[in-house]
Amino acid sequence: MNLFALNIALAVAWAALTGNFTLGGLAVGFVIGTAALYVAKPLFPGCDDYFLRGWYWGKLCVLFLYELVVSSIAVVWDVITPSTKARPGVIAMPLDVEDEMGVLLVTNLISLTPGTLSLDVTDDRKTLFIHAMFADDPDAIRAQLKGGMERWVMDAME
């Protein structure tokens, strides 16, 4: 049985034992199940990948929320101040993510971040075209996205 399915079963069992079949009750059960599986790790050989992947997904969520707040502040500041710093432009970014789910996740995270929008991906999935609100330095934006969101997605998708 795979550990994720076992963790889901533990979360449902926790919700059944507590009588709290809400999203919060299942989330608490999932966290407790993760802790129980971590303690019982010696019983599951080769399970380190499950916990490492969970760490990377959690890191992706936290870092995306950080980027969301920072970019929201930048966009709001540009909107409410009399002078504008926006220099919109379209940027071509080469992609290192190879699978379709990774490309989908990168493009959606970029589109969800204020000030950027994923426009198109080439048919060979090697280049992503992005519209950026602050495109003064396209190389810096490329480097930030490749070292940030794309790297985090590649770590989480391993």
C-alpha positions in Angstrom: 0.0 0.0 0.0 1.4 3.4 -0.8 2.0 5.7 2.1 -0.2 8.5 0.8 -3.2 6.2 0.7 -2.4 4.9 4.1 -2.2 8.5 5.4 -5.6 9.2 3.8 -7.0 6.1 5.5 -5.5 7.3 8.9 -7.1 10.7 8.4 -10.5 9.2 7.7 -10.1 6.9 10.7 -9.2 9.9 12.9 -12.3 11.8 11.6 -14.5 8.7 12.3 -13.1 8.3 15.8 -13.6 12.0 16.7 -16.9 12.2 14.8 -15.6 15.3 13.0 -16.0 14.7 9.3 -15.1 18.3 8.3 -12.3 19.5 6.2 -10.5 20.7 9.3 -11.0 17.3 11.1 -9.6 15.5 8.1 -6.7 17.9 7.9 -5.9 17.3 11.6 -6.2 13.6 11.0 -3.8 13.9 8.0 -1.2 15.7 10.1 -1.5 13.2 12.9 -1.3 10.3 10.4 1.8 11.9 8.9 3.4 12.1 12.3 2.4 8.5 13.1 3.9 7.3 9.8 7.0 9.2 10.4 7.4 7.5 13.8 6.7 4.1 12.2 9.2 4.9 9.3 11.4 1.8 10.1 8.4 -0.4 9.2 8.2 1.0 5.7 11.5 0.6 3.8 12.1 3.2 1.2 9.5 5.6 2.6 11.9 8.6 2.9 10.8 9.8 -0.5 7.2 10.3 0.8 8.3 12.6 3.6 10.8 14.4 1.4 8.2 15.0 -1.2 5.8 16.3 1.5 8.5 18.7 2.6 9.0 20.0 -0.9 5.3 20.5 -1.5 5.0 22.4 1.8 8.0 24.5 0.8 6.4 25.2 -2.6 3.2 26.4 -0.9 4.9 28.6 1.6 7.3 30.2 -0.9 4.4 30.7 -3.4 2.4 32.5 -0.7 5.5 34.7 0.0 5.8 35.6 -3.7 2.1 36.3 -3.8 2.3 38.8 -0.9 5.4 40.5 -2.2 4.1 40.9 -5.8 0.7 42.0 -4.5 2.3 44.8 -2.5 4.4 45.8 -5.6 1.3 46.0 -7.8 -0.8 47.8 -5.2 2.0 50.3 -4.6 2.3 51.0 -8.3 -1.5 51.5 -8.6 -1.9 53.8 -5.6 1.1 56.0 -6.2 0.9 58.9 -8.7 4.0 57.8 -10.7 4.0 54.4 -12.4 7.0 52.1 -12.5 5.2 49.6 -14.7 7.1 48.8 -17.9 5.0 45.9 -19.3 6.6 43.4 -21.7 6.5 39.9 -23.0 9.4 37.7 -22.0 10.4 34.3 -23.4 11.6 31.9 -20.7 13.2 28.6 -21.5 11.7 25.8 -19.5 13.7 23.1 -17.6 10.5 21.3 -16.4 9.8 18.4 -18.8 6.6 16.7 -17.8 3.2 18.2 -18.6 2.1 18.5 -15.0 5.2 20.4 -14.1 4.7 22.8 -17.0 1.0 23.2 -16.0 2.0 24.0 -12.4 4.7 26.5 -13.3 2.4 28.3 -15.8 -0.5 28.4 -13.3 1.7 29.7 -10.4 3.1 32.4 -12.6 -0.4 33.4 -13.7 -1.7 33.5 -10.1 1.1 35.9 -9.1 0.0 39.5 -9.5 2.0 41.3 -12.2 2.7 38.3 -14.3 0.6 36.2 -16.8 1.6 33.1 -18.7 0.6 33.6 -22.3 1.7 30.5 -24.2 3.9 27.5 -24.2 5.6 26.3 -27.4 4.5 22.9 -28.7 7.7 21.3 -27.7 7.3 22.6 -24.1 10.7 24.2 -24.1 9.7 27.9 -24.0 7.1 29.8 -21.9 6.0 33.3 -22.9 5.2 35.5 -20.0 3.6 39.0 -19.8 5.2 40.9 -17.0 4.0 44.2 -15.5 7.5 45.2 -14.5 9.7 44.0 -17.4 12.5 46.5 -17.1 15.1 43.7 -16.8 13.9 40.6 -18.6 17.0 38.6 -17.6 16.4 39.3 -13.9 12.8 38.2 -14.2 13.9 35.0 -16.0 16.5 34.3 -13.4 14.0 35.0 -10.6 11.3 32.7 -12.1 13.8 29.9 -12.9 15.5 30.0 -9.5 12.2 30.4 -7.8 8.9 28.9 -9.0 10.3 26.6 -11.6 13.0 25.2 -9.2 10.4 24.7 -6.5 8.1 22.9 -8.9 10.9 20.7 -10.1 11.8 19.8 -6.5 8.2 19.0 -5.7 7.6 16.9 -8.8 10.7 14.7 -8.4 
